[in-house]
Amino acid sequence: MGGVKTVLSKRNSLDLSEGGYDLVINNGSPAFRWGASGSVSTSFKINTDRWYHLAVIYKNNQVKLYVDGINLGTATATN
């Protein structure tokens, strides 16, 4: 499961500097990216043999990435 697979996106993929965000699977690991350079990711690999619940929460200038309810990544961000 190589490369980047988009789960959801609200951005211009041709010009990432315009802002926006996307939730992706990058070489098997979930990642959330925003703006031109903000990101939070995890080394946790997901498989194609079962369903996963992915969630991202922004609160108090923190972005948290959850897989199946477990916080696997946190980064500082501005809205």
Buried (B, 14 or more C-beta within 10 A) or exposed (E): EEEEEEEEEEBEEEEBEEEBBBBBBBEBBBBBBBBEEBBBBBEBEBEEEEEEEBBBEBEEEEBBBBBEEEEBBEBEBEE
